[in-house]
Amino acid sequence: ERGDFMEIKLRPIKLDDLKHICKWKSDPVVIKNALEEGYICDEQKQKEDIEETIKSKSSIYTIIECDQEPVGYIRAYWLDKEESHAWLRCVLGEMRENKIMTIALLSFIDNLFDKNCKEIECEVYEYNIPSIKLLDKIGFTKVGVKKAAHKFKGEYYDIFVYNLKTKC
């Protein structure tokens, strides 16, 4: 796909992506918006996770590339054996102020729905406004709130639960 003259592609994760994953998961913005306060990326655990993902079918782990450079990831974990219900996670490590995630996520979701997937779930912290706007724009529906379920810098925040179902 081309977005604003950038070539945006999704590809399966490779072991060579370990350094990128750890870099993104060490970014203070990513830690605040997608992980837990005090999160420290353990390279060995990330390596094992990538290796397990490559040989298993329990999740789909893709790297987002912009002009052939890795800039983030999208991952879906299967919540059922039929692979009809997925739980989504996504991160942009760089270039957050453009349409990269919109284009990548729409492509990823189309790919899931072209398979057997019927429903996608995800969660977002209440203060992560860019992600909330993105989910709304793509067509996700807010289906629940986990009250005061996330602690960051001594304050408790809600976690919003979103859902997207196929149109069939």
Secondary structure in CASP SS format (residue, H / E / C, confidence):
PFRMAT SS
TARGET T0000
AUTHOR 0000-0000-0000
METHOD secondary structure of the structure
MODEL  1
E C 1.00
R E 1.00
G E 1.00
D C 1.00
F C 1.00
M E 1.00
E E 1.00
I E 1.00
K E 1.00
L E 1.00
R E 1.00
P E 1.00
I C 1.00
K C 1.00
L H 1.00
D H 1.00
D H 1.00
L H 1.00
K H 1.00
H H 1.00
I H 1.00
C H 1.00
K H 1.00
W H 1.00
K H 1.00
S C 1.00
D C 1.00
P H 1.00
V H 1.00
V H 1.00
I H 1.00
K H 1.00
N H 1.00
A H 1.00
L C 1.00
E C 1.00
E C 1.00
G C 1.00
Y C 1.00
I C 1.00
C C 1.00
D C 1.00
E H 1.00
Q H 1.00
K H 1.00
Q H 1.00
K H 1.00
E H 1.00
D H 1.00
I H 1.00
E H 1.00
E H 1.00
T H 1.00
I H 1.00
K H 1.00
S C 1.00
K C 1.00
S C 1.00
S E 1.00
I E 1.00
Y E 1.00
T E 1.00
I E 1.00
I E 1.00
E E 1.00
C E 1.00
D C 1.00
Q C 1.00
E E 1.00
P E 1.00
V E 1.00
G E 1.00
Y E 1.00
I E 1.00
R E 1.00
A E 1.00
Y E 1.00
W E 1.00
L C 1.00
D C 1.00
K C 1.00
E C 1.00
E C 1.00
S C 1.00
H E 1.00
A E 1.00
W E 1.00
L E 1.00
R E 1.00
C E 1.00
V E 1.00
L E 1.00
G C 1.00
E C 1.00
M C 1.00
R C 1.00
E C 1.00
N C 1.00
K C 1.00
I H 1.00
M H 1.00
T H 1.00
I H 1.00
A H 1.00
L H 1.00
L H 1.00
S H 1.00
F H 1.00
I H 1.00
D H 1.00
N H 1.00
L H 1.00
F H 1.00
D H 1.00
K C 1.00
N C 1.00
C C 1.00
K C 1.00
E E 1.00
I E 1.00
E E 1.00
C E 1.00
E E 1.00
V E 1.00
Y E 1.00
E C 1.00
Y C 1.00
N C 1.00
I H 1.00
P H 1.00
S H 1.00
I H 1.00
K H 1.00
L H 1.00
L H 1.00
D H 1.00
K H 1.00
I H 1.00
G C 1.00
F C 1.00
T E 1.00
K E 1.00
V E 1.00
G E 1.00
V E 1.00
K E 1.00
K E 1.00
A E 1.00
A E 1.00
H E 1.00
K E 1.00
F E 1.00
K C 1.00
G C 1.00
E E 1.00
Y E 1.00
Y E 1.00
D E 1.00
I E 1.00
F E 1.00
V E 1.00
Y E 1.00
N E 1.00
L E 1.00
K E 1.00
T C 1.00
K C 1.00
C C 1.00
END
